[in-house]
Amino acid sequence: MTSTQFKFSAGPWNIHTGADPFGPPVRDEVVIARKMQILRDLDFDYMQFHDDDAVPDNAHASDRERQAKKVKQMLDDHGLEAEFVAPRIWEDPRTIDGPITANDPEVRRYALERGKRAVDVARILGTDRMVLWPAREGTYIRESKKPVEASQHMLDFIDAMLDYDPNLRILGEMKPNEPMDQMYLPSTGHMLAMSYKAKDPSRVGVLIESAHSILLGLDPSDEMAYALWHGKLWGVHLNDQNGLKFDEDKAFGSVNLRRAFNQVDVLVQNNYGTHGEVVGLDVKAMRTQKDDVAFHHLRNSKETFEILVEVSLNIDRQEWQSYVAARDYESLDRFIIRNLMGRA
């Protein structure tokens, strides 16, 4: 595999105004057509979507198809494709207690309808992938929900989406916390176990985000390897994370280059991308960035990935394995570091 065989994606939220929970926007909003042009100029191939990135919440039902088709035409005009559509079911006031696992059956019904709407949008945009990030599927205190019932609610939602579209594939994007204190299905292993309970396990897999694995105290490359072993790593969100804090979405490789290399290496060595999988980035620009350079985090992340692909392809595997065979892990440690420093 060469680096040119990888396809890249990012979401419109990765080019943003810089607002955070502690401060207002510091940059101008960028219209979606301009975001598409930025991605195309950076040689990206796909754009990621939430359902309301394509069709606003306030759009009348009769107008949704027209608006989605308009976005599809914009994608075509920019030479891009939609990688996936994710239902944004965590921001509505009705879903304050978690839409899919809410105690209120009316709220759970709303979650189903919103999920179906996302599937409709995905179909128009030309993708068969739905990413399910269960952002509020959890609790602030454990006693507020019955966890066995909550697990069944999650399965019911997944099965309902599979029934709604026989071509749909669902990619679970797991995260252990934030915005909820304690989230259901917090890890790759949890989601993979859920996938085998689904009525069609072949259509349920995972999308692994680097920062989410780090927040769980796990190594992202190991999480990816485990999903690859199951044949269910259908997407990645690469970024970086400075410790067990909030979800920082830093540029890929900007905190721990060795950890980034291991992620790239496991993807390269296991032929990720040869069955349509995409290298997704989920990175935020630093709040200090001015408008005209507020996309450099995307450029930098993609460049880091591509450089590490070349390291993976050119590293001396025979020497690597000689240290493994001799159980000389100190020399292996030095060997990896020297390669990352360009001193091989």
C-alpha positions in Angstrom: 0.0 0.0 0.0 1.2 3.5 -0.8 0.1 6.7 0.9 -1.8 7.8 -2.2 -4.2 4.9 -1.7 -5.6 6.4 1.5 -8.7 8.6 1.2 -9.2 11.4 3.7 -12.3 13.1 5.2 -13.2 15.8 7.7 -16.4 17.2 9.0 -17.6 20.8 8.5 -17.3 21.2 12.3 -13.5 20.9 11.9 -13.5 24.4 10.4 -15.2 26.5 13.1 -15.4 29.8 14.8 -13.3 28.9 17.9 -16.1 29.3 20.4 -15.8 27.1 23.5 -17.6 26.7 26.8 -15.6 29.5 28.2 -15.6 32.1 25.4 -17.5 33.4 22.3 -16.5 32.9 18.7 -13.2 34.5 17.6 -13.5 33.8 13.9 -16.1 34.3 11.2 -18.4 31.5 10.3 -17.4 29.8 7.0 -20.2 28.7 4.7 -20.3 25.0 3.8 -19.4 25.5 0.2 -16.2 27.3 1.2 -15.4 24.4 3.7 -15.8 22.0 0.8 -13.4 24.0 -1.3 -10.9 24.0 1.5 -11.1 20.2 1.8 -10.7 19.8 -1.9 -7.7 22.1 -2.0 -6.1 20.0 0.7 -6.7 16.8 -1.4 -9.4 15.4 0.9 -11.9 13.0 -0.8 -14.9 13.0 1.6 -16.8 15.1 4.0 -18.4 13.9 7.1 -21.9 15.0 8.1 -24.4 15.2 10.9 -27.9 15.2 9.6 -28.4 18.9 10.3 -25.2 19.8 8.6 -27.1 18.9 5.4 -30.7 19.7 6.4 -31.3 22.3 9.1 -33.5 21.3 12.1 -36.1 23.9 11.2 -36.5 22.6 7.6 -40.1 21.5 6.9 -40.4 17.8 6.1 -41.5 18.5 2.6 -38.3 20.6 2.0 -35.8 18.2 3.4 -35.2 16.2 0.3 -34.6 19.3 -1.8 -32.1 20.6 0.7 -30.3 17.3 0.9 -30.1 17.1 -2.9 -28.7 20.7 -2.9 -25.8 19.6 -0.6 -25.2 16.5 -2.8 -24.9 18.7 -5.8 -22.4 20.9 -3.9 -20.4 17.8 -3.1 -20.4 16.7 -6.7 -19.3 20.2 -7.8 -16.3 20.1 -5.5 -15.3 16.5 -6.3 -16.2 15.2 -2.9 -18.3 12.4 -1.5 -20.2 12.0 1.8 -18.4 9.5 4.1 -21.3 9.2 6.6 -24.2 10.9 8.2 -24.6 10.9 12.0 -27.9 11.8 13.7 -27.4 14.7 16.0 -29.8 13.5 18.7 -28.0 14.9 21.7 -28.8 18.7 21.4 -32.6 18.8 21.4 -34.1 19.8 24.7 -36.2 16.7 24.6 -33.1 14.5 24.7 -31.7 15.9 27.9 -31.9 12.4 29.6 -30.5 10.6 26.6 -32.7 10.0 23.6 -32.1 6.3 23.0 -32.0 5.3 26.6 -34.4 7.9 28.0 -36.8 6.7 30.6 -39.6 8.5 28.6 -40.9 6.3 25.7 -41.9 9.4 23.8 -38.3 10.6 23.8 -37.2 7.2 22.6 -39.7 7.4 19.8 -38.2 10.8 18.9 -34.8 9.3 18.7 -36.0 6.7 16.3 -37.6 9.3 14.0 -34.4 11.4 14.1 -32.4 8.3 13.3 -34.6 7.6 10.3 -34.3 11.2 9.1 -30.5 10.8 9.2 -30.8 7.6 7.1 -32.9 9.5 4.6 -30.3 12.2 4.3 -27.5 9.7 4.0 -29.3 7.9 1.2 -29.6 11.2 -0.8 -26.0 12.2 -0.1 -24.9 8.8 -1.5 -23.5 7.0 1.6 -24.6 3.8 3.3 -22.9 4.7 6.6 -24.4 6.0 9.7 -22.1 6.9 12.6 -23.8 6.5 16.0 -22.2 8.6 18.7 -24.3 7.9 21.8 -23.4 11.3 23.3 -26.0 11.4 26.0 -26.7 7.7 26.4 -25.6 7.4 30.0 -26.2 8.8 33.4 -25.2 11.5 35.8 -26.0 9.1 38.6 -26.3 5.4 38.0 -29.5 5.0 39.9 -31.4 7.1 37.4 -31.7 4.4 34.8 -32.0 0.6 34.7 -28.8 -0.5 32.8 -30.1 -3.8 31.6 -33.1 -2.0 30.0 -30.8 0.7 28.6 -28.8 -1.9 26.8 -31.9 -3.3 25.2 -33.0 0.2 24.2 -29.6 0.6 22.4 -30.1 -2.7 20.6 -33.7 -1.8 19.7 -32.5 1.5 18.1 -29.8 -0.3 16.1 -32.2 -3.0 14.9 -34.8 -0.4 13.9 -32.2 1.5 11.8 -31.1 -1.8 10.1 -34.8 -2.6 9.4 -35.4 0.9 8.0 -32.7 0.6 5.3 -31.5 -2.9 4.2 -28.3 -1.3 2.9 -27.4 0.7 5.9 -24.2 0.1 7.9 -23.9 1.5 11.4 -20.5 2.6 12.8 -20.5 3.0 16.6 -18.2 5.8 17.8 -17.6 5.0 21.4 -16.5 7.5 24.1 -16.3 6.9 27.9 -17.4 10.4 29.1 -18.4 13.9 28.1 -21.0 15.2 27.8 -22.4 12.5 30.1 -20.5 11.5 33.3 -20.9 7.8 32.7 -21.8 6.6 29.2 -23.2 3.3 28.0 -21.1 1.4 25.5 -18.0 3.4 26.4 -15.4 1.3 24.6 -14.7 -0.5 21.3 -15.2 -3.9 23.0 -18.7 -2.8 24.3 -19.8 -1.8 20.8 -18.4 -4.9 19.2 -20.3 -7.1 21.7 -23.5 -5.1 20.9 -22.9 -5.6 17.2 -23.1 -9.4 17.5 -26.5 -9.0 19.2 -27.9 -7.0 16.3 -30.2 -8.8 13.9 -27.6 -8.4 11.1 -24.1 -8.3 12.7 -22.5 -7.9 9.3 -23.8 -4.4 9.1 -22.7 -3.1 12.5 -19.1 -2.1 13.2 -17.1 0.7 14.8 -15.4 4.0 14.1 -12.5 4.6 16.5 -11.4 8.0 17.6 -7.9 8.4 18.9 -8.9 10.8 21.7 -11.8 8.7 22.9 -9.5 5.7 23.4 -6.9 7.8 25.2 -9.7 9.2 27.5 -10.5 5.6 28.4 -6.8 5.0 29.3 -6.3 2.7 26.3 -3.9 2.8 23.3 -5.8 3.7 20.1 -3.7 1.4 18.0 -4.6 -1.6 20.2 -8.3 -0.6 19.9 -7.9 -0.4 16.1 -6.1 -3.7 16.0 -8.9 -5.4 18.0 -11.6 -4.1 15.7 -9.5 -5.0 12.6 -9.3 -8.6 14.0 -13.1 -8.6 14.1 -13.3 -7.2 10.6 -15.2 -4.3 11.9 -13.0 -1.2 11.8 -14.9 0.7 9.2 -13.8 4.2 10.1 -11.3 6.2 12.2 -11.2 9.7 13.6 -7.6 10.6 14.1 -6.5 13.3 16.4 -4.4 13.6 19.6 -5.0 14.2 23.3 -2.9 15.7 26.0 -3.7 13.4 28.9 -7.0 12.4 30.5 -8.8 15.7 30.2 -11.7 16.8 28.1 -11.9 15.8 24.5 -9.2 18.1 23.0 -9.2 17.0 19.3 -5.7 18.2 18.8 -3.9 17.8 15.5 -2.9 14.2 14.8 0.5 13.4 16.2 1.0 16.8 17.8 1.2 15.4 21.4 2.6 11.9 21.0 4.3 11.1 17.7 5.1 7.5 18.6 1.4 6.8 19.5 0.5 8.3 16.2 3.0 6.1 14.4 1.5 3.0 16.0 -1.9 3.9 14.8 -0.7 4.5 11.2 1.4 1.4 11.3 -1.5 -0.9 12.3 -3.7 0.6 9.5 -0.9 0.2 6.9 0.0 -3.3 7.9 -3.6 -4.5 7.9 -4.6 -3.0 4.6 -7.0 -0.4 6.0 -8.6 1.5 3.2 -8.7 -1.3 0.6 -12.4 -2.0 1.2 -13.6 1.7 1.1 -12.5 2.7 4.6 -11.6 6.3 5.0 -9.0 8.1 7.1 -11.2 10.5 9.0 -9.8 13.5 10.9 -11.6 15.1 13.8 -9.4 18.0 14.8 -10.0 21.5 16.1 -8.1 24.6 15.2 -6.5 26.3 18.1 -8.5 29.3 19.3 -5.6 31.5 18.5 -5.7 30.9 14.8 -6.8 33.7 12.6 -9.4 33.2 9.9 -7.0 32.9 7.0 -5.1 30.0 8.6 -7.8 28.3 10.5 -7.5 25.2 8.4 -3.8 24.4 9.0 -4.7 21.8 11.6 -6.3 19.8 8.8 -3.3 20.2 6.6 -0.8 19.4 9.4 -2.7 16.3 10.5 -2.9 14.9 6.9 0.7 15.6 6.3 1.7 13.9 9.6 -0.3 10.8 8.6 1.3 10.6 5.2 4.8 11.0 6.5 4.2 8.3 9.1 2.9 6.0 6.3 6.2 6.4 4.5 8.0 5.6 7.8 5.8 2.5 8.1 6.5 1.4 4.5 10.2 2.0 4.6 11.1 0.8 8.2 13.4 -2.2 8.2 11.0 -5.0 9.3 13.8 -7.6 9.3 15.8 -5.6 11.9 12.6 -4.9 13.8 11.9 -8.6 14.0 15.5 -9.5 14.9 15.0 -7.5 18.2 11.7 -9.2 18.8 13.3 -12.7 18.2 16.1 -11.8 20.6 13.7 -10.4 23.2 15.9 -7.3 23.1 13.1 -4.8 23.6 15.5 -2.0 24.7 17.1 -2.1 21.3 13.7 -2.3 19.7 12.7 0.8 21.7 15.8 2.7 20.4 15.2 1.4 16.9 11.6 2.8 16.8 12.7 6.1 18.3 15.6 6.5 15.8 13.2 5.9 12.9 10.8 8.5 14.1 13.7 10.9 14.5 14.9 10.2 10.9 18.1 8.6 12.2 17.6 5.0 11.1 
